[in-house]
């Protein structure tokens, strides 16, 4: 301790260290903190429990936190373990400064003895890390210590190891891994006292996201009630007959004309402003919170201490409200599964897809076959072992589910859909009896959890005595030869003709749009359509009826814009790290919503690969 105290007083690289980790400290409960305290550092220690560790000699873990880097009141112990296989100390630290993409720092100091069971030690370490990452997804997590012959590459494949120098003779036993790439560079230092392990000095080389990605300057519209009223007046005074008359039956020209006019009115009526978008902006920061931050800056510059304290109180309360509001929004978003519009459940590795949701009615004695697809990500696998597939059945009487079949890693067929994704199909066949009505679920047990499919509802059609009567088709529906190339729709029954929407129905569909959605390639935002639904109902009804009459969709509505969205929250580097999101016209979606009830019965539930999908963009 005398040597370490001298080094922190005399040498800058020791004095300016933010954290100093030590294992095998040989401290016990009789050693007072004052005897091992360093000036300018806060001590956090976890002494060895000789009874739980099975060792006779004292030891333990010690962590020194620089007071100039973090306030001692912001240091909290998250986890402490001492077993025969591992000693572990996890500490949460909230320093004075940290890149905005990280909420705080969690450091885990570990010691794995040479005689330890490596598998048991790695399993315990993995469980602690997984729990901390679940509770603190935005934290910067680093793991360091003496691992001896244990390796973290298989246990924590998403962590990056930074010690590339020898720490004992020609071996590298002391490691440091973090959940962020490009964080540190390492160099060896002389050992302390009679220790046979070298010290390792790690210098931060991390470049904050705000410096790696330059800010974007965007022009956004300032929607307000005054702007909406001005747009309503503009559309209300428009003579749509004069505007649409020259186009007559040309649906593409008519659609382009009305769309361009709507965008022209928006550009000339709604005010805009330029904003800077930084890559490390927090999603829970709202305009009201930014206004409070500006008030705090102005109060500080004015020198009014009472006003500054008031703004600080309001700011603290507002931050809590914004975070709570964002958390509720994300919870509702995940519960409703609005992110991708898919009716399936996901983990980090597996996706369960079961279809259809409702099967065709079957009779007793028929053969029923259900299908369940399990998609697995082979590269990002975070837990070893295979998955087991079970089939459950629940009855209509709310009885407990029964296991009716178990497929232990025996799929009917497997194929590799992409470079990193594997798809396995499991089928369940059964001769139906009258007591087999109910809902059948496909369940996948993996990684310590069970994932369920949506379930397939099976209805039994009981045989009945039917009396058949031959009927002659009405003369008006009889077939007549048609020599023209154009299809004669007059031969179709009235039920086959598309139902034309009225202006009131179009107005009702426009009012159902979600104003927070992004505009499609035509530039018409759902906020505009919802605010001006009454005024735009008539011109859009004209396009809808013309499209239904001609059996054609305007070319502008067929255009889509594909936006790559990162799958990973941090540092996407490959094409497989993105998923495509397609933006389509909201006017087309309005027409689709009107026609969906009339055409839903004719759609194959598995036509678009997943049950419950109708093919419309999100």
LOTITOR-456880 format. One record per residue (C-alpha): residue number from 0; x negated, y negated, z. Coordinates in steps of 0.25 Angstrom, whole numbers, plus 5000, padded with zeros to 4 digits. Example, Ala and Ser with C-alpha at 12.3 -4.5 7.8 and 13.67 -1.06 7.14 Angstrom:
BEGIN
   num      x      y      z
     0   4951   5018   5031
     1   4945   5004   5029
! end
This chain:
BEGIN
   num      x      y      z
     0   5000   5000   5000
     1   4988   4991   5003
     2   4983   4993   4989
     3   4997   4990   4982
     4   4999   4978   4991
     5   4986   4972   4986
     6   4989   4975   4972
     7   5002   4968   4973
     8   4995   4956   4979
     9   4983   4955   4970
    10   4987   4961   4956
    11   4998   4955   4947
    12   5002   4967   4940
    13   5006   4973   4954
    14   5012   4961   4960
    15   5021   4958   4948
    16   5026   4972   4947
    17   5042   4972   4948
    18   5042   4987   4953
    19   5032   4996   4959
    20   5036   5011   4960
    21   5029   5021   4969
    22   5031   5036   4972
    23   5025   5045   4982
    24   5024   5033   4992
    25   5022   5042   5004
    26   5031   5033   5012
    27   5041   5038   5023
    28   5051   5032   5032
    29   5041   5028   5042
    30   5034   5019   5033
    31   5039   5005   5034
    32   5042   4996   5022
    33   5034   4985   5027
    34   5021   4994   5026
    35   5023   4997   5011
    36   5029   4983   5007
    37   5023   4975   4996
    38   5024   4959   4996
    39   5033   4955   4985
    40   5039   4969   4983
    41   5052   4975   4989
    42   5050   4990   4993
    43   5060   5001   4990
    44   5056   5015   4995
    45   5062   5029   4995
    46   5053   5038   5004
    47   5053   5053   5002
    48   5062   5061   5011
    49   5053   5073   5014
    50   5065   5082   5017
    51   5072   5080   5004
    52   5060   5079   4996
    53   5054   5092   5002
    54   5040   5085   5003
    55   5032   5084   5016
    56   5025   5071   5013
    57   5031   5057   5012
    58   5033   5050   4999
    59   5043   5042   4992
    60   5046   5031   4982
    61   5043   5016   4983
    62   5047   5004   4974
    63   5042   4990   4975
    64   5051   4979   4969
    65   5044   4965   4966
    66   5052   4954   4974
    67   5049   4945   4962
    68   5056   4954   4953
    69   5068   4958   4961
    70   5075   4953   4973
    71   5074   4964   4984
    72   5089   4962   4986
    73   5092   4967   4972
    74   5085   4981   4974
    75   5094   4993   4978
    76   5091   5008   4979
    77   5100   5015   4969
    78   5095   5030   4972
    79   5085   5037   4980
    80   5082   5052   4979
    81   5072   5061   4986
    82   5072   5076   4983
    83   5062   5087   4980
    84   5061   5084   4966
    85   5062   5069   4965
    86   5061   5056   4973
    87   5069   5044   4967
    88   5072   5030   4970
    89   5081   5021   4961
    90   5082   5006   4964
    91   5090   4996   4957
    92   5083   4982   4955
    93   5089   4969   4950
    94   5077   4960   4947
    95   5077   4945   4945
    96   5076   4947   4930
    97   5079   4958   4921
    98   5083   4959   4906
    99   5097   4957   4904
   100   5100   4970   4898
   101   5097   4977   4911
   102   5105   4975   4924
   103   5095   4979   4934
   104   5083   4989   4936
   105   5084   5003   4942
   106   5071   5009   4945
   107   5070   5024   4949
   108   5057   5028   4956
   109   5055   5043   4955
   110   5045   5054   4960
   111   5046   5068   4955
   112   5036   5077   4963
   113   5027   5087   4955
   114   5035   5099   4962
   115   5049   5094   4959
   116   5059   5100   4950
   117   5058   5091   4938
   118   5072   5095   4932
   119   5079   5092   4946
   120   5071   5079   4947
   121   5075   5074   4933
   122   5089   5078   4935
   123   5090   5070   4948
   124   5083   5058   4941
   125   5092   5059   4929
   126   5105   5059   4938
   127   5100   5046   4945
   128   5096   5039   4932
   129   5109   5043   4926
   130   5117   5037   4938
   131   5110   5024   4938
   132   5111   5022   4923
   133   5126   5025   4924
   134   5128   5015   4936
   135   5118   5004   4929
   136   5118   5006   4914
   137   5111   4992   4912
   138   5100   4994   4922
   139   5085   4996   4918
   140   5081   5009   4924
   141   5067   5014   4926
   142   5062   5027   4932
   143   5048   5028   4937
   144   5040   5037   4947
   145   5031   5049   4947
   146   5038   5060   4939
   147   5026   5070   4939
   148   5030   5081   4929
   149   5044   5076   4926
   150   5048   5069   4913
   151   5060   5060   4911
   152   5060   5061   4896
   153   5071   5072   4896
   154   5078   5067   4909
   155   5079   5053   4905
   156   5077   5052   4890
   157   5082   5038   4888
   158   5072   5032   4898
   159   5058   5027   4893
   160   5045   5031   4900
   161   5034   5020   4900
   162   5022   5026   4908
   163   5012   5030   4897
   164   5000   5030   4906
   165   4994   5041   4915
   166   4998   5040   4929
   167   4991   5052   4936
   168   4978   5057   4929
   169   4982   5059   4915
   170   4997   5061   4918
   171   5009   5052   4918
   172   5017   5056   4930
   173   5023   5042   4934
   174   5033   5037   4924
   175   5042   5025   4922
   176   5055   5026   4913
   177   5065   5016   4910
   178   5078   5016   4902
   179   5073   5005   4893
   180   5063   5006   4881
   181   5051   4997   4881
   182   5051   4993   4895
   183   5037   4995   4901
   184   5023   4997   4897
   185   5014   5005   4907
   186   4999   5004   4912
   187   4992   5012   4923
   188   4987   5006   4936
   189   4977   5011   4946
   190   4984   5020   4957
   191   4986   5015   4971
   192   4978   5020   4982
   193   4975   5035   4981
   194   4987   5038   4972
   195   4984   5047   4960
   196   4995   5040   4951
   197   4991   5028   4943
   198   5000   5016   4944
   199   5008   5012   4932
   200   5011   4998   4928
   201   5023   4996   4919
   202   5025   4982   4912
   203   5038   4978   4907
   204   5038   4976   4892
   205   5053   4976   4890
   206   5059   4966   4880
   207   5072   4961   4884
   208   5084   4963   4875
   209   5086   4948   4873
   210   5072   4947   4867
   211   5072   4959   4859
   212   5085   4955   4852
   213   5087   4941   4848
   214   5101   4934   4852
   215   5111   4933   4841
   216   5119   4921   4838
   217   5133   4923   4835
   218   5145   4914   4832
   219   5158   4918   4839
   220   5172   4912   4839
   221   5177   4905   4851
   222   5191   4911   4851
   223   5201   4903   4860
   224   5216   4901   4860
   225   5215   4888   4853
   226   5207   4895   4842
   227   5218   4906   4841
   228   5229   4895   4840
   229   5222   4888   4829
   230   5221   4901   4821
   231   5235   4904   4823
   232   5239   4890   4818
   233   5230   4892   4806
   234   5236   4906   4802
   235   5250   4901   4805
   236   5249   4890   4795
   237   5243   4898   4785
   238   5251   4901   4772
   239   5248   4916   4771
   240   5256   4917   4758
   241   5247   4907   4751
   242   5235   4914   4756
   243   5239   4928   4753
   244   5247   4926   4740
   245   5236   4925   4730
   246   5231   4939   4734
   247   5244   4946   4732
   248   5241   4961   4732
   249   5226   4961   4733
   250   5224   4966   4747
   251   5209   4964   4748
   252   5210   4950   4743
   253   5222   4947   4753
   254   5214   4953   4765
   255   5202   4945   4762
   256   5209   4932   4760
   257   5217   4934   4773
   258   5204   4938   4781
   259   5196   4927   4776
   260   5207   4917   4779
   261   5208   4922   4793
   262   5193   4921   4795
   263   5193   4907   4789
   264   5203   4902   4799
   265   5195   4908   4811
   266   5182   4902   4806
   267   5189   4888   4805
   268   5197   4889   4818
   269   5190   4897   4829
   270   5177   4890   4834
   271   5164   4898   4835
   272   5151   4897   4843
   273   5138   4903   4843
   274   5133   4912   4854
   275   5120   4919   4857
   276   5121   4934   4859
   277   5110   4941   4867
   278   5107   4955   4866
   279   5106   4957   4882
   280   5119   4950   4885
   281   5128   4957   4895
   282   5141   4961   4890
   283   5148   4957   4903
   284   5144   4942   4901
   285   5156   4934   4898
   286   5158   4919   4893
   287   5163   4915   4907
   288   5150   4921   4913
   289   5141   4913   4904
   290   5149   4901   4907
   291   5146   4903   4922
   292   5131   4905   4919
   293   5131   4892   4912
   294   5138   4886   4924
   295   5127   4892   4933
   296   5116   4886   4924
   297   5123   4872   4924
   298   5125   4872   4939
   299   5110   4876   4942
   300   5105   4865   4933
   301   5114   4855   4940
   302   5108   4858   4954
   303   5122   4860   4960
   304   5120   4872   4970
   305   5134   4873   4974
   306   5139   4874   4959
   307   5128   4884   4956
   308   5132   4893   4968
   309   5147   4892   4963
   310   5143   4896   4949
   311   5134   4907   4954
   312   5146   4913   4962
   313   5155   4912   4950
   314   5144   4918   4941
   315   5142   4930   4951
   316   5157   4933   4951
   317   5158   4931   4936
   318   5147   4941   4933
   319   5154   4952   4942
   320   5167   4949   4935
   321   5161   4950   4921
   322   5154   4963   4924
   323   5166   4969   4930
   324   5174   4965   4918
   325   5164   4971   4909
   326   5164   4984   4917
   327   5179   4985   4916
   328   5179   4982   4901
   329   5169   4993   4899
   330   5176   5003   4907
   331   5189   5001   4900
   332   5181   5001   4887
   333   5176   5015   4890
   334   5189   5020   4896
   335   5197   5016   4883
   336   5185   5021   4874
   337   5186   5008   4866
   338   5171   5008   4863
   339   5172   5018   4851
   340   5187   5021   4851
   341   5184   5036   4852
   342   5192   5046   4861
   343   5181   5054   4866
   344   5171   5053   4878
   345   5156   5051   4878
   346   5144   5053   4886
   347   5130   5049   4883
   348   5128   5062   4875
   349   5141   5069   4872
   350   5154   5065   4865
   351   5167   5073   4865
   352   5177   5073   4854
   353   5189   5081   4854
   354   5201   5081   4844
   355   5212   5079   4841
   356   5218   5073   4853
   357   5232   5079   4849
   358   5232   5092   4842
   359   5243   5096   4832
   360   5255   5104   4838
   361   5252   5119   4839
   362   5260   5131   4840
   363   5258   5143   4849
   364   5249   5153   4843
   365   5241   5142   4834
   366   5226   5141   4835
   367   5222   5127   4841
   368   5207   5122   4839
   369   5202   5110   4846
   370   5189   5104   4844
   371   5179   5096   4852
   372   5166   5089   4847
   373   5155   5086   4857
   374   5145   5075   4851
   375   5131   5075   4859
   376   5120   5065   4858
   377   5107   5074   4857
   378   5097   5063   4859
   379   5103   5055   4870
   380   5106   5067   4879
   381   5105   5063   4894
   382   5107   5077   4900
   383   5102   5091   4897
   384   5111   5103   4894
   385   5123   5106   4885
   386   5137   5103   4886
   387   5149   5112   4889
   388   5163   5111   4882
   389   5176   5114   4889
   390   5190   5114   4884
   391   5201   5110   4894
   392   5216   5111   4893
   393   5226   5102   4901
   394   5241   5105   4900
   395   5252   5095   4900
   396   5256   5098   4914
   397   5244   5090   4919
   398   5237   5103   4924
   399   5222   5104   4926
   400   5214   5107   4914
   401   5209   5121   4911
   402   5196   5125   4904
   403   5200   5133   4892
   404   5187   5135   4885
   405   5172   5132   4887
   406   5162   5130   4876
   407   5148   5130   4883
   408   5139   5123   4872
   409   5145   5132   4861
   410   5151   5123   4851
   411   5157   5127   4838
   412   5149   5119   4829
   413   5138   5108   4831
   414   5132   5098   4822
   415   5123   5086   4823
   416   5131   5074   4818
   417   5119   5063   4820
   418   5105   5064   4823
   419   5107   5063   4838
   420   5122   5068   4839
   421   5127   5083   4839
   422   5141   5087   4838
   423   5147   5100   4843
   424   5161   5105   4841
   425   5169   5114   4850
   426   5182   5120   4846
   427   5193   5127   4855
   428   5203   5136   4848
   429   5215   5142   4855
   430   5228   5149   4851
   431   5239   5141   4856
   432   5250   5145   4866
   433   5262   5138   4871
   434   5254   5135   4884
   435   5242   5128   4877
   436   5248   5114   4876
   437   5239   5103   4883
   438   5227   5095   4880
   439   5214   5102   4877
   440   5201   5094   4881
   441   5186   5097   4877
   442   5176   5094   4888
   443   5161   5093   4887
   444   5153   5095   4900
   445   5139   5089   4899
   446   5130   5080   4906
   447   5137   5082   4919
   448   5150   5077   4914
   449   5162   5082   4906
   450   5168   5075   4894
   451   5182   5077   4889
   452   5188   5076   4875
   453   5201   5069   4872
   454   5209   5082   4873
   455   5218   5088   4863
   456   5233   5089   4866
   457   5239   5102   4861
   458   5254   5103   4859
   459   5261   5116   4857
   460   5272   5116   4847
   461   5283   5127   4851
   462   5289   5135   4840
   463   5303   5131   4837
   464   5314   5137   4828
   465   5315   5127   4816
   466   5326   5127   4806
   467   5321   5123   4792
   468   5330   5115   4783
   469   5326   5112   4768
   470   5328   5098   4765
   471   5327   5091   4751
   472   5318   5079   4750
   473   5325   5066   4748
   474   5325   5062   4733
   475   5318   5049   4736
   476   5306   5056   4741
   477   5305   5066   4730
   478   5292   5067   4722
   479   5292   5060   4709
   480   5280   5060   4699
   481   5272   5048   4699
   482   5263   5045   4687
   483   5257   5032   4692
   484   5244   5031   4698
   485   5249   5023   4710
   486   5255   5031   4721
   487   5270   5029   4722
   488   5273   5026   4737
   489   5288   5026   4734
   490   5288   5041   4734
   491   5283   5041   4749
   492   5293   5043   4760
   493   5295   5030   4768
   494   5288   5035   4780
   495   5275   5036   4771
   496   5275   5021   4768
   497   5266   5013   4777
   498   5274   5004   4786
   499   5271   4990   4783
   500   5268   4981   4795
   501   5275   4968   4798
   502   5269   4955   4803
   503   5273   4957   4817
   504   5267   4971   4817
   505   5254   4966   4812
   506   5254   4955   4822
   507   5256   4965   4833
   508   5244   4973   4828
   509   5236   4961   4828
   510   5239   4957   4842
   511   5234   4971   4847
   512   5220   4969   4842
   513   5209   4967   4852
   514   5203   4953   4851
   515   5189   4958   4856
   516   5186   4967   4844
   517   5176   4962   4834
   518   5181   4957   4820
   519   5179   4967   4808
   520   5173   4964   4795
   521   5184   4954   4791
   522   5180   4945   4802
   523   5195   4945   4808
   524   5194   4946   4823
   525   5205   4953   4831
   526   5205   4941   4840
   527   5210   4933   4828
   528   5220   4943   4824
   529   5226   4945   4838
   530   5227   4930   4840
   531   5233   4927   4827
   532   5242   4939   4825
   533   5255   4932   4822
   534   5249   4923   4812
   535   5241   4934   4805
   536   5252   4945   4805
   537   5258   4941   4792
   538   5246   4940   4783
   539   5240   4953   4789
   540   5253   4960   4787
   541   5252   4956   4772
   542   5239   4963   4771
   543   5244   4976   4779
   544   5256   4977   4770
   545   5248   4975   4757
   546   5238   4986   4762
   547   5249   4996   4765
   548   5256   4993   4752
   549   5244   4995   4743
   550   5238   5006   4752
   551   5224   4999   4753
   552   5216   4993   4764
   553   5209   4979   4761
   554   5194   4981   4758
   555   5191   4971   4770
   556   5198   4980   4780
   557   5189   4992   4775
   558   5176   4985   4778
   559   5170   4988   4792
   560   5158   4982   4799
   561   5149   4993   4807
   562   5142   4988   4819
   563   5131   4996   4826
   564   5134   4997   4841
   565   5122   5002   4850
   566   5126   5015   4857
   567   5115   5012   4868
   568   5116   5000   4877
   569   5101   4997   4875
   570   5091   4997   4864
   571   5097   5005   4852
   572   5086   5008   4843
   573   5092   5018   4833
   574   5103   5019   4823
   575   5109   5030   4832
   576   5110   5021   4844
   577   5121   5013   4837
   578   5135   5017   4834
   579   5143   5010   4823
   580   5156   5002   4826
   581   5164   4998   4814
   582   5172   4984   4814
   583   5184   4984   4805
   584   5195   4974   4802
   585   5205   4972   4813
   586   5215   4968   4803
   587   5214   4982   4797
   588   5215   4988   4811
   589   5228   4981   4813
   590   5233   4987   4801
   591   5228   5001   4805
   592   5235   4999   4819
   593   5248   4997   4812
   594   5247   5009   4803
   595   5241   5019   4813
   596   5254   5023   4820
   597   5259   5026   4806
   598   5247   5034   4801
   599   5242   5041   4814
   600   5250   5054   4812
   601   5243   5056   4799
   602   5229   5055   4804
   603   5220   5066   4807
   604   5215   5064   4822
   605   5201   5069   4819
   606   5200   5061   4806
   607   5191   5051   4811
   608   5182   5061   4819
   609   5187   5058   4833
   610   5201   5060   4838
   611   5210   5048   4840
   612   5203   5039   4829
   613   5211   5033   4819
   614   5199   5027   4811
   615   5201   5012   4814
   616   5189   5004   4818
   617   5188   5000   4832
! end
